Amino acid sequence: MTGPYLPFQHPSAWTGEAMQATRKWTVTLDAEANDVIEHAVAQARRNGVGIPQLGAGDFDLGALAARLQELRHELVNGRGFALIAGFDIDRYSLQDAALAYWGIGMHLGTGCAQNAQGDLLGHVTNLGVDYRTDPRARGYQTRLTLPFHNDAMDIVGLMCVHPAQSGGLSRVLSSTMVHNEVLRLRPDLMPVAYADFCIDRRGEAPDGKLPYYRGPFFSRIGDRLFCRYNRGYIESAQRFPEVPRLTADQIALMDLIDSLCNDPAMHLSMELKRGDMQFISNYTTLHSRTDYEDGPDPLRQRYLLRLWLDTGLIPELPPSFADRYEDMRVWQRHPKPPIFDLSAVHAELAH
């Protein structure tokens, strides 16, 4: 986009203050819905269908399926985030809870590989690494505060298996509103926001590709506004000598975006309880997490399962997404069944 730059009027433009005043973003599962899910899990087990083969057609959710279709529309075309509460996770083993979560997710989209290892079900837990000093490490493998960012694909989902002993609040923010606020406060920086930045691939470059890719913070395609923002990966790309140095305007823009993200009036904080499932549009919503502390029991440390989902509802993506999404198609060639041995997860630090 070369201008004129206009505010984007859309349901995805909201403030945290407005979202705190309503619970319309929460879908609460009642006992009947939980029974339907349990029956679907049992049926999948009897049929011998698991992750990643299980699709929506293998996981009959009855009337709940229609509610999930409405939620999918809200994620992609509306507000951009939702919480599913009331899932009775205590009915299940970890493996069956993951299967239930996967089955629900398949009614929202198709599961996509999240890393070069082909993981379709990600583990969000503290592996004792530091993303600030280790270019291979990811923020979700630490207990550190995660700055506001978004992931790849249409939707990112999280299911809480165990919350932290303290901290670990989830925060969501409208990137559409950030766009409009940057335009209001610093219209002179809008051309910078629509121009390319270099973004670190963090050691996951397929053969023949550069260790970084390029893309703007904001792109408009038809009647959609797309956002892609991860300051940490932009700054770590500066380790490559051929990457242009960040300009004063680029730094000023990121400083402004970060100040907007961290404004309590702009973002919504929520505590993910055991069994809660959060789904977020990566194109209209940024997310973060506060730092946290785990208790002494290693089997009760903070642990979430993550999905990346392609809804199939977005007809055209920004051209700048093509390079990074080619990476994911390479990862998808060898999808890996989930690992539930956390000792093995702790040992696998190359994500």
C-alpha positions in Angstrom: 0.0 0.0 0.0 1.4 3.4 -0.9 -1.3 5.6 0.6 -3.5 7.3 1.4 -3.4 5.6 4.8 -6.8 5.2 6.3 -8.2 3.9 9.6 -9.4 0.3 9.2 -13.0 0.1 10.5 -13.6 -3.5 11.4 -14.9 -5.7 14.3 -11.3 -6.7 14.9 -10.6 -3.1 16.0 -11.2 -3.2 19.7 -9.6 -2.2 23.0 -8.9 -4.2 26.0 -11.1 -2.0 28.1 -14.1 -2.8 25.8 -13.4 -6.5 25.9 -13.2 -6.5 29.7 -16.8 -5.2 29.8 -18.1 -8.3 28.0 -17.8 -12.0 27.9 -19.0 -12.5 24.4 -15.6 -13.8 23.5 -16.1 -16.9 25.8 -17.8 -20.1 24.7 -18.6 -22.2 27.8 -19.0 -26.0 27.4 -21.8 -27.5 29.5 -22.1 -31.1 30.7 -23.9 -32.2 27.5 -21.1 -30.7 25.3 -18.5 -32.5 27.5 -20.4 -35.8 27.0 -20.4 -35.3 23.3 -16.7 -34.6 23.2 -16.0 -37.7 25.4 -18.0 -39.8 23.1 -16.1 -38.5 20.0 -12.8 -39.3 21.7 -14.0 -42.8 22.5 -15.2 -43.3 18.9 -11.9 -42.1 17.5 -10.0 -44.5 19.8 -12.3 -47.4 18.7 -11.6 -46.5 15.1 -7.9 -46.3 15.6 -7.7 -42.7 14.3 -5.3 -40.4 16.1 -3.2 -37.3 15.6 -2.4 -36.2 12.9 -4.7 -38.4 10.8 -7.9 -37.4 12.6 -10.1 -34.8 10.8 -13.3 -33.1 11.5 -15.2 -35.9 9.8 -13.7 -38.4 12.3 -14.8 -36.4 15.3 -18.6 -36.0 15.5 -19.5 -33.1 17.8 -23.2 -32.9 17.0 -24.7 -29.5 17.6 -21.3 -28.2 19.0 -19.9 -28.4 15.5 -22.2 -25.6 14.4 -21.1 -23.5 17.3 -17.5 -24.1 16.3 -18.3 -23.0 12.8 -19.7 -19.7 14.1 -16.6 -19.3 16.2 -14.3 -19.9 13.2 -16.2 -17.1 11.4 -15.7 -14.8 14.4 -12.0 -15.6 14.5 -11.4 -15.0 10.8 -13.9 -12.2 10.0 -14.8 -10.7 13.3 -13.3 -10.0 16.7 -10.3 -12.3 16.1 -10.0 -14.2 19.4 -12.1 -16.5 21.6 -11.8 -18.6 24.7 -13.5 -22.0 25.1 -14.0 -22.6 28.8 -15.5 -25.5 30.7 -13.7 -28.4 29.0 -13.6 -31.2 31.6 -10.0 -32.2 31.1 -10.0 -34.3 34.3 -12.0 -36.9 32.4 -8.9 -37.7 30.3 -5.4 -38.9 30.2 -3.0 -36.4 28.6 -3.1 -38.2 25.3 -6.9 -38.3 25.2 -7.2 -34.6 26.3 -4.8 -33.8 23.4 -7.0 -35.8 21.1 -10.1 -33.9 22.2 -8.3 -30.6 21.7 -7.1 -31.7 18.3 -10.6 -32.8 17.3 -12.1 -29.5 18.3 -9.3 -27.7 16.5 -10.0 -29.7 13.3 -13.5 -28.1 13.3 -11.8 -24.7 13.0 -9.1 -25.6 10.5 -6.4 -27.9 9.3 -3.4 -28.6 11.6 -0.1 -27.2 10.3 3.5 -28.0 11.2 4.9 -25.5 13.6 8.7 -26.1 13.2 11.3 -27.8 11.1 10.7 -31.0 13.1 7.2 -31.3 11.7 5.4 -30.9 15.1 1.7 -30.5 14.5 1.0 -30.3 18.3 3.4 -27.9 20.0 4.4 -28.0 23.7 4.5 -24.7 25.5 6.5 -25.2 28.6 9.7 -24.1 30.3 12.7 -26.0 28.8 15.2 -23.8 30.6 16.4 -21.9 27.6 16.7 -18.2 27.0 15.4 -16.8 23.7 17.3 -13.6 24.4 20.8 -15.2 24.1 20.1 -18.5 22.2 19.1 -17.8 18.5 17.6 -21.4 18.3 15.4 -20.9 21.4 11.8 -19.9 21.2 9.9 -17.8 23.7 7.4 -20.5 24.4 10.2 -22.7 25.7 10.9 -20.3 28.6 9.2 -18.9 31.6 10.2 -15.3 30.6 7.8 -12.6 29.6 6.8 -12.9 25.9 6.6 -9.6 24.1 3.5 -9.1 21.9 3.8 -10.9 18.6 1.9 -13.2 16.3 2.6 -16.6 14.9 2.1 -18.1 11.4 -1.1 -19.5 9.7 -4.6 -18.2 10.2 -5.2 -19.3 13.8 -3.0 -20.2 16.8 -4.7 -22.3 19.5 -3.6 -23.0 23.1 -5.0 -25.5 25.6 -3.9 -25.2 29.2 -2.9 -28.6 30.6 -1.4 -27.1 33.8 -1.3 -23.4 34.8 1.8 -22.0 36.5 2.1 -21.7 40.2 2.0 -17.9 39.7 2.0 -15.6 36.7 1.8 -16.7 33.1 -1.2 -14.4 32.3 -2.2 -14.5 28.6 -2.6 -11.1 27.0 -4.3 -10.4 23.6 -4.4 -7.2 21.6 -6.1 -6.0 18.5 -3.4 -5.3 15.9 -6.0 -3.6 13.8 -6.4 -1.0 16.6 -2.7 -0.7 16.8 -2.6 0.1 13.1 -5.3 2.8 13.6 -3.5 4.3 16.7 -0.2 4.5 14.8 -2.0 6.3 12.1 -3.6 8.7 14.6 -0.4 9.4 16.6 2.4 9.2 14.0 1.0 9.2 10.4 4.5 10.0 9.2 5.5 6.5 10.3 2.8 4.7 8.3 5.0 4.3 5.1 7.6 2.5 7.4 4.9 0.2 8.8 4.0 -0.9 5.2 7.6 -1.4 4.1 9.7 -4.5 4.6 11.7 -5.5 7.7 14.1 -8.4 7.8 12.9 -11.2 10.2 15.1 -13.9 11.6 14.3 -17.6 10.7 16.0 -18.6 14.0 17.9 -21.5 12.5 14.9 -23.0 10.6 15.8 -22.0 7.1 15.1 -24.7 4.6 18.0 -25.6 2.3 18.8 -22.9 -0.2 17.0 -20.1 1.7 18.4 -17.1 3.5 18.4 -17.3 7.3 15.9 -14.5 7.4 12.9 -13.4 5.4 11.3 -10.0 4.7 7.9 -8.5 5.2 6.0 -5.4 6.4 4.1 -5.0 9.7 0.9 -4.2 7.8 -0.6 -5.3 4.5 -4.0 -4.7 2.9 -5.4 -7.3 0.5 -8.9 -6.6 -0.7 -11.1 -5.8 2.4 -8.6 -7.4 4.9 -5.9 -5.8 6.9 -3.0 -8.2 7.8 -0.5 -7.7 10.5 2.8 -9.5 11.2 4.9 -8.3 14.1 7.7 -9.8 16.2 10.3 -7.3 17.3 12.6 -9.9 18.9 13.0 -11.7 15.6 13.5 -8.4 13.7 16.3 -7.4 16.2 17.9 -10.8 16.1 18.1 -10.6 12.3 20.6 -7.8 12.8 23.2 -10.5 13.6 23.5 -11.1 9.9 25.9 -8.6 8.4 24.1 -8.3 5.1 20.8 -7.3 6.7 20.4 -3.5 6.6 20.7 -1.7 9.9 17.5 -0.6 11.5 16.8 3.0 10.8 15.7 5.6 13.4 12.2 5.6 12.0 12.0 1.8 12.2 13.0 1.9 15.8 10.6 4.7 16.6 7.8 2.8 15.0 8.5 -0.4 17.0 8.9 1.7 20.2 5.4 3.2 19.5 3.9 -0.2 18.7 5.3 -1.6 21.9 4.0 1.3 24.0 0.6 0.7 22.6 0.7 -3.0 23.2 1.7 -2.5 26.8 -1.0 0.0 27.5 -3.5 -1.7 29.9 -6.3 0.1 28.2 -5.3 -1.5 24.9 -4.8 -5.2 25.7 -6.9 -7.8 27.5 -5.4 -10.1 30.1 -6.9 -13.5 31.0 -5.8 -16.4 33.1 -5.9 -19.7 31.3 -7.2 -22.3 33.7 -6.7 -26.0 33.3 -8.7 -27.2 30.3 -9.2 -23.7 28.8 -8.7 -23.4 25.0 -7.8 -20.0 23.5 -7.9 -19.4 19.8 -6.5 -16.3 18.2 -6.4 -14.9 14.6 -2.7 -14.3 13.8 -3.6 -11.6 11.2 -5.7 -9.3 13.4 -4.5 -10.1 16.9 -1.2 -10.0 18.8 -0.6 -12.0 21.9 1.9 -12.2 24.8 2.4 -13.8 28.2 3.7 -12.5 31.5 6.6 -14.3 33.2 5.8 -17.1 35.6 7.0 -19.3 38.3 6.5 -23.1 38.6 6.2 -25.1 41.8 8.6 -27.8 42.8 6.6 -30.7 41.2 8.0 -31.1 37.6 4.7 -32.9 36.7 2.7 -29.8 37.5 4.8 -27.1 35.7 3.0 -24.8 33.4 2.2 -26.8 30.2 0.1 -25.9 27.2 -0.5 -27.6 23.9 -0.5 -25.4 20.8 -2.1 -25.7 17.3 -1.5 -23.7 14.2 -4.6 -23.9 12.0 -5.3 -23.1 8.3 -9.0 -22.3 8.1 -9.3 -22.2 4.3 -11.5 -19.1 4.6 -9.0 -16.5 3.5 -8.8 -16.4 -0.3 -5.7 -14.3 -0.7 -2.7 -13.6 1.6 -0.2 -10.8 1.2 2.6 -11.6 -1.3 5.2 -11.1 1.5 3.8 -14.1 3.4 4.7 -16.5 0.5 8.3 -17.0 1.4 7.7 -17.9 5.1 4.7 -20.1 4.3 6.8 -22.1 1.8 9.0 -23.0 4.8 5.9 -24.5 6.5 4.9 -26.5 3.5 8.4 -28.1 3.6 7.9 -28.8 7.3 4.5 -30.3 6.5 6.0 -33.0 4.3 6.9 -35.0 7.3 4.3 -34.4 10.0 5.2 -35.8 13.3 2.8 -37.5 15.8 2.8 -35.7 19.1 5.3 -36.6 21.8 3.9 -36.8 25.3 7.0 -37.8 27.2 8.0 -34.4 28.6 11.6 -35.6 29.2 11.9 -36.1 25.5 10.3 -32.7 24.9 12.9 -31.2 27.3 15.7 -32.9 25.3 14.5 -31.5 22.0 15.8 -28.0 22.1 16.4 -27.4 18.3 12.9 -26.1 17.6 
